[in-house]
């Protein structure tokens, strides 16, 4: 067991290297193969320890950026919760290994675990999903067919089949296992030869404004009025370039999350700043704003601000970040005095979740908006596309993470969403990284960190839905059902095996005729 636990811990660390900043995606199946080997022929409780060790090795380094941006307590707590889910997978694996086609049963259980930890508790934590790690591999086009969930399933199956090849005896058994591995790999890369492409309905010119954050750049609240003014100045400068013929006239402008950190409907100065920018550019601006929702709550919104009619439609962030934008069980934390200082003291009011399901209509363009961590979740973007969105936008404020790997991890997720949706994605960040991503995941343009910049690009509007958007949400449910069924079969097999062992032991203890004669 010590060797298994150590091997699982190292394998988890190897999996973290498959994501940014190292991003060696081919390490994913190798690390999962080791996980399969270390959970084989162990009891259920031992399987939990092995899986937990794998989760610790993976998740603690994967979200280490949280320790400096939000705090060590939040990092340890969240990484421990995510590691616990991997421990549960280890328990399930110990049972599923008893089934004949165990690599596929394990892959289904992995997806069930990955989806559960990505959605629960408190919206979960979807960082580290296998499907987010393939954007620069031949598997990337498969995202348009089966989505992030489906690609996670495929990658997991490849890893566990690799373990099956390693365990197989020489001869036909190893041949069949190898054929299965090669066959699945061949099918998985077919979309790279036949990529899914949605029809173009029109073209639109979009400007993404990155205004920058004053000072060191990692504290959006230190000079929040300066942040708003930076975005006003960058937008007015763009308007001057348009008037001088140096830049094309955009159809709309995208500002990032927290481009105003106070309610623009209540703060006269902020309202005037926005009006100045919108009037200068003469087209709608999607403003990222914090809006009051009573004395104890706030909303994180993208507001369509029209130069003629003013503020209009709004998208509200669906997945606020626990310990970053709201405090679960706030009363308990307050009684323990944990909100009196540090990062939690900055969260004076809890952010509420949005429920919008229809796309924002900006200058006649239906777009699916996502605010910051929303990009990592399946539900918000999918339902807006189902209701007609033809372009994706991301408003994000990565200032708190600007000196960490979180920025590149989130941008990689955004690239995966572009491939999955088959649509262009426009990203506006306060001080990096903003960009425009094509439907094949390639980066059309992107900014540097800690700079003021404006990206103006003409992109296609893509109508319709990819197969991934149509079926992607069903795959985790099927994985959960199949895993439950597999666990039932595995437990039955285990009990039958135990019964046979007891029966064999009883037979050996019975005296034979020779024993009697003796």
Phi, psi and omega in degrees: 000318177303321179293317178299315182296317179295317179297319179294320179299315179294318179298321176298318176298322177297321178298324179297334179285349178284346181250169179302144013270349182280309172060050172261089189299332184290353175283343184299305180296328179294316181293323179290328176298318178295320177300318178296318181294324184280344178260006182271140178059041174234160174287166185300315181295323176293324177300323177297316181296320179294313179297320178298317179298318177300314180297321178296314180298328181276305196278328179299312176287330184296321180247032179301333178304336181291333183297324181267335184267323181248321178142152183296323181298314180295320179298311182296318182296312183291316179298325179293319178298315181294323177296325178300320178297323177292329174296320177297322176298319179300321176298313180297321181297322180300329178276315186291337177300339182283350181271155186297311182263050189300330178300323181283325175296320178294322179297318177297320179294323178299313180297319178299317178294314183298318180292319181296312181291339179277351183233350185209145355275166178051050181076357176070192179220099187277005176297143175086017174286136185303324182296338178282347187264006188251011191298337180248032180234167176297346178281345186305315181300339178294341177301326180288338181268316186235359175076180180299319180297315182294320179291323174302318179298317181294313181299318178297317180297321178298317179296317183286329174293325176299320176296322179297321177296318180296327182274340187294143175289157179296153179104215186298323183299314178292325178298312181296319179296319178294320178298320178298318180294314180294321180297314180295320178299318181297316179294321184295331182265001177304318179302338177290338176269325180236074182291147179278129181232127177274151180289145177274126181263334182187179173234153183216145177257125185238142174246124175255120185259126173246099189282336183085161182245127180298159177077216182294335177099357183248014179225100184291336185267348184298323177215068187294329177290327175294325177298311179299317181296324177300319180288326174297312182299318181294324180288319177295320177297322176297317179300321178295320179294322178297315180297328181274359180079015181271346180215147177290152177288119179285155173281330171202166182239138179250120172261157183277172169304143177063022171294339164224125184263008174233159184295113182289348177274341181252332183266111186297318182297314180296318178302318180293322178299313180297316180300320178301314182293314183295320179295321181295315183279334173076013177224165180299144174240128175272107188265132173270118188221149170265124186240136180295143176223052182099179185291337187247357187222159176223167176235143176254110193232152165256117188247127177280113184251109185268142181294341181256310186264351180080207183294137181226241185296153181223145168248133180250133181308129185276331188231078173300153186270122175300138180069000176243323181232347170206158182247108175299143180052048184307318182303318180294318179295322180293321180294330178275357179075017184278352179258009184275343181205171179076199184298322183294334178293339179281347182262076183289331180226148183273138179276134180268154181274145175271161183231009186299138180241348181259151180291154169289142175253111185239115183055036179081005184256122177279117182232146177265118182261150173219141180247113174053245187296347176306330184297336183276348182260151185278328196289311189297309181293321183297313184291328177290325176291321178299334180261016168112004180296138181242001180210144178251138175233147178232121174255120185221148174238097181263019184303318181296336183251011194297336179260017184238176179281351181304323185300312181287326176299315181292323179294324176296320176300320180296321176297320178297321179294326177298315180293315181301318184275338185071023184231158174291149176234130176249127183244129172240123179240153183297314179215028173123142002252127173266161180177177174232129185239133180279164181298343177268006178090353179288149183267113180289317178199152176206156180264172171265164177286155173058040178225158168262128186204158175226127176256128176238118182221147172263124185233161178278145165267129184246121181268151176096186183232143172283161174302328181299316181291328182287321189243351187304322183289338182282334186298315178298325178295317177297322179296321179294316180295314182295323179294318178298318179294317179297320178297321178297314178297318180295321179292321177298315179299320180296315182293322178295319178297318178296321179297317179295321178296318179294321179295319179295321178294322179294321180296320181292334182277348180284135179291142177268172178298325178295321178298318182295316180298320180296000000 
